[in-house]
Every structure is written in structure tokens, then in C-alpha cells.
Amino acid sequence: MDPILETNLAGLLYKGKVRDTYELTSTELLFVATDRVSAFDVVLPNGVPDKGKVLSQLSAFWFEKVSHLIPNHMITLVNDVKTLDAYANQGKSSFPDYLAGRSMIVKKAERIDVECIARGYISGSAWAEYAKSGTVSGQAMPSGLKESDKLPEPLFTPTTKADEGHDESITVEQMASFVGADLTRQIQEKTLEIYDFAEKYARDKGIIIADTKMEFGIIDGQLCLIDELLTPDSSRFWDMARYSPGGAQPSFDKQPLRDWLTSTGWDKEPPGPELPPDIVEASAERYQTAYQWLTGKALGQV
């Protein structure tokens, strides 16, 4: 089975756009990051080699980096499938080698169904809204901002979390009506605290984190980070040395891939177009460069 697009293990619990989730025990899950590519909420026909390894290993890196700020669901990154041998005695079949480096064992959590976005710069959908109405996620912004400008202060802009279709922007007040005012306050504070820590760290490595989205859950009554964290799939990573507000920025995330898709005239409805070899190669290089700059080591190095 080729993990670039599909996995095939016993106990599939959930198949996401990029990740497949398997049940290991009553309290533990196996998260497998495939090399599938999702853009505009559509999974494309072909993937980007080793993308899943970047997502898993970079998430593990960040979970450890911010563990002093908030607990998370990670138990261990699976660097060797022998890590999973103990689960083979619980009715699971043997585990394939392709899981190494692209999967992690995590604690089960009660997921909070909100995407928690921190924005330090105005770009993407935030720029589109501002250009139209002078607001970001309904919040009034200063006049005269240019695309990619740094915001006066980071913003918390939550959205709904849709398993299918598009996430929709919501206000903090709407989020509070969904999950409660106290939990909303905690999540907002933690989202911005984690972003502030990561943004300062990344700057020292030559990368601007323009925005990022996080997910949270409850484990044993405690708020925790779950899913992925500060990856090129969930963030905008810009080259600090080439940063110049007033337009789109050179980036290490999947924005260039989105730009190529838009240039094809695709209507952003399934099925998506197949990515040509040069776009695949350039995307793989960007993902691995981001990983190397942020962690200080090449993908796969211990």
C-alpha cells in the first residue's frame, strides 16, 4: 500500500483529507499523515512525497516546544514500527514499515469542533475581507493596511470545523455560544500565547509565521492541543529575508500550490486537477526546507 495516497490497516476510525486515524486501544489512537494534498477543501488526485513525514515530525517538534504552555495529545512519534509491536498482541495485524516517520500514537480526546486561527499578518481570506469591508473576521481594522502587512496585534479568528465542505468564519461571541464563554476565553488565550511563542522562535530561524490554525480537545478534563501543530499545511510560513508587504509573499507552505491551481481555471469543485511533476517537486522542496530551517536538521535525522 502506498502511503502517498492511502493506508490500509485494521481499525480505521476516521479518514480525513490528509490524515487517517486508527483505534489502537480504548484510550489511544494512531494518527497517520499521508502524502495526500488537500486544497480548497478538495483532495487532489496525486500527492507530494514525504509531505506526511514533514507534517508528523514537525508537529511532534512543536508539541514538545510548547509543552510548557499547554499539554497535548502526543504520546510518541513512531520512528520505528517496532514501537507498535505491543499493539499486535491486541488483535491488530502487523504494522507496515511505511508508518515510520509519518505517524504518532496519541491520546484520545474529546475534540472541540472549532478551528482556532491566530493571525499576525493580513493575508489570504483575511486580506480579501479587509479589502472589501475594512474588517477581519468582522473586527474593524485600521485603514491603509497593505496585503501581508503585520497587524497591530495578533488576532484570534475562529472558524467552524467542517469534516466536509468549507469551514465558515465565526465571531468569538458565536464560538462562546457553541462551546461556552469560559472555554472560549481559555482557547483564545492559549492560541495567541502559542502563536506568540512560535512566531518569535521561527523569526530566529528566518521564517515568519503569518498565521496558523490549531485544534484543541479535552483529555481527562484538561484542555489540550490535538491534531497537527504549526505545519506548512496549517500555517503560512514566509521567508523573512524576502518579506516585502504590498502583495503575496514567497512562502514555504502550500500557497504556491493553491496559486497554481487557481491559474488553471479550476472551479475548486471535485475532482481536482492532477499536479504536474514540477509543482510536486517544488512543493516537496518547500515543505522540507521549512522543516529544516525550523528544526535545524534534515527530515529523518534524529
C-alpha positions as MATLAB code, in Angstrom:
seq = 'MDPILETNLAGLLYKGKVRDTYELTSTELLFVATDRVSAFDVVLPNGVPDKGKVLSQLSAFWFEKVSHLIPNHMITLVNDVKTLDAYANQGKSSFPDYLAGRSMIVKKAERIDVECIARGYISGSAWAEYAKSGTVSGQAMPSGLKESDKLPEPLFTPTTKADEGHDESITVEQMASFVGADLTRQIQEKTLEIYDFAEKYARDKGIIIADTKMEFGIIDGQLCLIDELLTPDSSRFWDMARYSPGGAQPSFDKQPLRDWLTSTGWDKEPPGPELPPDIVEASAERYQTAYQWLTGKALGQV';
ca = [
       0.000    0.000    0.000;
       1.374    3.371   -0.994;
       1.114    5.858    1.900;
       1.318    8.736   -0.569;
      -2.432    8.367   -1.080;
      -3.834    5.582    1.063;
      -3.229    3.486    4.167;
      -4.827    0.130    4.854;
      -4.752   -1.040    8.452;
      -7.245   -2.692   10.743;
      -9.277   -0.387   12.947;
      -9.808    2.664   10.717;
     -11.759    5.141   12.805;
     -11.704    8.232   10.609;
     -10.351    9.179    7.202;
      -9.581   12.884    6.891;
      -8.391   14.872    3.916;
      -4.757   14.145    4.811;
      -4.716   12.027    7.986;
      -6.074    8.570    8.673;
      -6.938    7.772   12.289;
      -6.879    4.242   13.682;
      -8.009    2.960   17.058;
      -5.231    1.186   18.958;
      -6.866    0.838   22.381;
      -9.798    2.322   24.267;
      -7.617    5.334   25.127;
      -5.058    5.526   22.297;
      -5.157    6.316   18.588;
      -2.708    6.025   15.717;
      -2.514    9.177   13.576;
      -1.084    8.535   10.107;
      -0.201   11.535    7.944;
      -0.395   10.511    4.289;
       1.092   12.438    1.394;
      -2.358   13.426    0.160;
      -2.804   17.077   -0.776;
      -5.965   18.985    0.048;
      -6.585   22.407   -1.463;
      -9.792   24.434   -1.338;
     -11.221   21.503    0.672;
     -10.705   19.066   -2.214;
      -8.290   16.122   -2.071;
      -6.211   16.154   -5.251;
      -5.531   13.046   -7.374;
      -1.813   12.867   -6.577;
       0.277   13.785   -3.579;
       3.615   15.237   -2.522;
       6.285   12.678   -1.494;
       7.271   12.762    2.202;
       4.748   15.504    2.957;
       3.183   13.301    5.636;
       6.552   12.820    7.297;
       7.055   16.590    7.455;
       3.608   17.066    8.992;
       4.080   14.386   11.659;
       7.664   15.198   12.562;
       7.168   18.959   12.599;
       4.013   18.608   14.715;
       5.950   16.433   17.177;
       8.698   19.072   17.268;
       6.233   21.846   18.089;
       4.227   19.768   20.599;
       7.445   19.352   22.584;
       8.450   23.008   22.121;
       5.209   24.386   23.575;
       4.580   21.687   26.192;
       5.427   24.224   28.910;
       2.450   26.304   27.735;
      -0.198   23.592   27.364;
      -0.376   19.774   27.345;
      -1.034   17.912   24.104;
      -2.297   14.559   22.907;
       1.022   13.134   21.643;
       2.341   10.009   23.336;
       5.152    9.293   20.887;
       6.215    9.764   17.293;
       6.568    6.399   15.554;
      10.150    6.496   14.280;
      10.325    2.695   14.143;
       7.321    0.404   13.597;
       8.666   -1.797   16.421;
       7.158    0.890   18.654;
       3.809   -0.599   17.643;
       4.695   -4.252   18.391;
       2.862   -4.185   21.716;
      -0.405   -3.443   19.926;
      -0.046   -6.503   17.671;
      -0.951   -8.614   20.703;
      -4.312   -6.871   20.973;
      -5.789   -8.257   17.788;
      -4.028   -5.826   15.466;
      -2.269   -7.068   12.381;
       1.438   -6.446   11.855;
       2.281   -2.827   11.119;
       3.842   -1.849    7.766;
       7.187   -0.081    7.538;
       5.675    2.951    5.796;
       4.242    4.103    9.141;
       7.718    5.037   10.373;
       8.251    8.783   10.483;
       4.718    9.661    9.380;
       2.609    8.507   12.310;
       2.239    9.110   16.016;
       0.468    7.461   18.912;
      -1.862    9.907   20.634;
      -4.315   10.002   23.489;
      -7.998   10.016   22.650;
      -9.550   13.419   23.202;
     -12.985   14.994   23.158;
     -12.463   17.270   20.163;
     -13.692   20.860   20.301;
     -15.199   21.438   16.875;
     -13.670   24.837   16.172;
     -10.630   25.764   14.074;
      -8.638   28.221   16.181;
      -6.745   30.629   13.940;
      -4.107   33.117   15.061;
      -3.212   35.847   12.555;
      -0.197   38.095   12.928;
      -0.252   39.359    9.334;
      -3.047   40.167    6.918;
      -3.147   37.655    4.085;
      -5.383   35.127    2.367;
      -9.054   35.275    3.304;
      -8.326   37.950    5.919;
      -6.878   40.235    3.241;
      -9.831   39.543    0.916;
     -12.292   40.514    3.658;
     -10.306   43.603    4.630;
     -10.038   44.795    1.020;
     -13.806   44.503    0.719;
     -15.033   45.792    4.077;
     -12.112   47.003    6.220;
     -12.641   44.169    8.692;
     -11.046   40.825    9.563;
     -13.424   38.181   10.873;
     -15.875   41.010   11.485;
     -13.387   43.038   13.547;
     -12.669   46.589   12.353;
      -9.062   47.118   11.282;
      -7.008   50.310   10.802;
      -7.312   51.872    7.356;
      -4.418   51.813    4.908;
      -3.141   48.291    5.530;
      -1.390   46.612    2.592;
      -1.551   42.925    1.737;
       0.847   40.965    4.009;
       1.256   43.870    6.469;
       1.899   42.972   10.079;
      -1.243   43.534   12.126;
      -1.156   45.931   15.097;
      -1.540   42.875   17.298;
      -2.276   39.188   16.583;
      -5.928   38.301   16.083;
      -7.912   35.250   17.130;
     -10.299   34.396   14.285;
     -12.129   31.110   14.840;
     -13.994   29.132   12.190;
     -16.308   26.173   12.207;
     -14.655   22.808   11.616;
     -16.304   21.025    8.708;
     -15.486   17.367    8.021;
     -16.793   18.015    4.515;
     -17.104   21.278    2.615;
     -15.804   24.656    3.706;
     -15.070   25.976    7.194;
     -17.028   29.153    7.946;
     -15.788   32.173    9.903;
     -17.489   32.794   13.230;
     -17.136   35.524   15.831;
     -15.713   34.917   19.280;
     -19.226   35.508   20.615;
     -20.615   32.812   18.329;
     -17.883   30.432   19.437;
     -18.832   31.134   23.055;
     -22.417   30.191   22.273;
     -21.173   26.852   20.857;
     -18.623   25.801   23.488;
     -19.158   28.157   26.420;
     -17.673   31.519   27.373;
     -15.055   30.216   29.811;
     -13.693   27.569   27.431;
     -13.665   30.112   24.593;
     -11.619   32.500   26.724;
      -9.114   29.762   27.617;
      -8.753   28.684   23.995;
      -8.338   32.245   22.744;
      -5.646   32.966   25.329;
      -3.770   29.740   24.603;
      -3.998   30.143   20.819;
      -2.448   33.604   20.973;
       0.123   32.570   23.601;
       1.303   29.626   21.484;
       1.379   31.779   18.354;
       3.434   34.463   20.098;
       5.964   31.886   21.316;
       6.222   30.124   17.947;
       6.374   33.332   15.910;
       9.331   34.604   17.949;
      11.079   31.232   17.731;
      10.568   30.984   13.967;
      11.862   34.519   13.369;
      15.201   33.449   14.820;
      15.224   30.697   12.172;
      14.431   33.062    9.292;
      10.718   32.256    8.959;
       7.699   34.486    9.549;
       4.605   32.621   10.704;
       1.942   34.844    9.173;
      -0.963   32.826   10.533;
      -1.709   29.337   11.784;
      -4.634   27.228   12.873;
      -4.798   24.976   15.908;
      -7.194   22.441   17.292;
      -7.995   21.692   20.901;
      -9.631   18.896   22.822;
     -10.342   17.772   26.353;
      -8.317   14.909   27.845;
      -9.046   13.853   31.432;
     -10.864   17.136   31.989;
      -7.914   19.238   30.781;
      -7.630   21.488   27.719;
      -5.016   20.078   25.315;
      -3.619   20.670   21.842;
      -4.561   17.967   19.336;
      -4.274   17.100   15.631;
      -1.281   18.892   14.000;
       0.613   21.991   15.037;
       2.410   24.741   13.112;
       2.976   22.785    9.903;
       3.082   24.037    6.285;
      -0.451   22.627    5.899;
      -1.871   24.560    8.841;
       0.195   27.758    8.605;
       1.588   30.414    6.301;
       5.388   30.329    6.507;
       7.178   33.230    4.814;
      10.868   33.753    4.072;
      11.778   36.611    6.414;
      14.714   37.736    4.260;
      12.382   38.252    1.283;
       9.449   39.759    3.172;
       8.027   42.845    1.451;
       4.437   43.891    2.241;
       2.175   45.004   -0.562;
       1.471   41.655   -2.173;
       1.769   37.896   -1.772;
       4.977   36.644   -0.130;
       7.491   33.899   -1.015;
       6.363   31.042    1.200;
       7.213   27.549    2.404;
       3.626   26.363    2.667;
       1.059   25.225    0.120;
       0.062   28.726   -1.004;
       2.150   28.458   -4.227;
       0.317   25.215   -4.956;
      -3.026   26.965   -4.402;
      -1.868   29.747   -6.731;
      -1.037   27.221   -9.447;
      -4.426   25.559   -9.042;
      -6.159   28.923   -9.365;
      -4.153   29.718  -12.505;
      -5.502   26.583  -14.205;
      -9.048   27.950  -14.115;
     -10.214   25.049  -11.941;
     -13.612   25.805  -10.384;
     -12.482   24.450   -6.969;
     -15.031   21.660   -7.093;
     -14.175   17.929   -7.148;
     -12.401   16.392   -8.884;
      -9.266   18.492   -8.662;
      -6.600   18.557  -11.397;
      -3.540   16.335  -11.215;
      -0.411   18.149  -10.076;
       2.376   18.189  -12.688;
       5.830   16.845  -11.702;
       7.454   20.273  -11.364;
       4.744   21.505   -8.972;
       5.043   18.300   -6.923;
       8.825   18.609   -6.729;
       8.729   22.297   -5.782;
       6.109   21.613   -3.093;
       8.163   18.786   -1.584;
      11.219   21.035   -1.502;
       9.324   23.857    0.240;
       7.940   21.540    2.920;
      11.331   20.035    3.659;
      13.053   23.436    3.676;
      10.570   24.702    6.271;
      11.217   21.626    8.379;
      14.980   22.012    8.140;
      15.003   25.733    8.926;
      12.717   25.357   11.924;
      14.242   22.225   13.456;
      17.857   22.690   12.375;
      18.054   19.207   10.890;
      17.139   17.403    7.691;
      13.970   15.341    7.558;
      14.585   11.942    9.136;
      17.586   12.991   11.214;
      17.295   12.103   14.890;
];
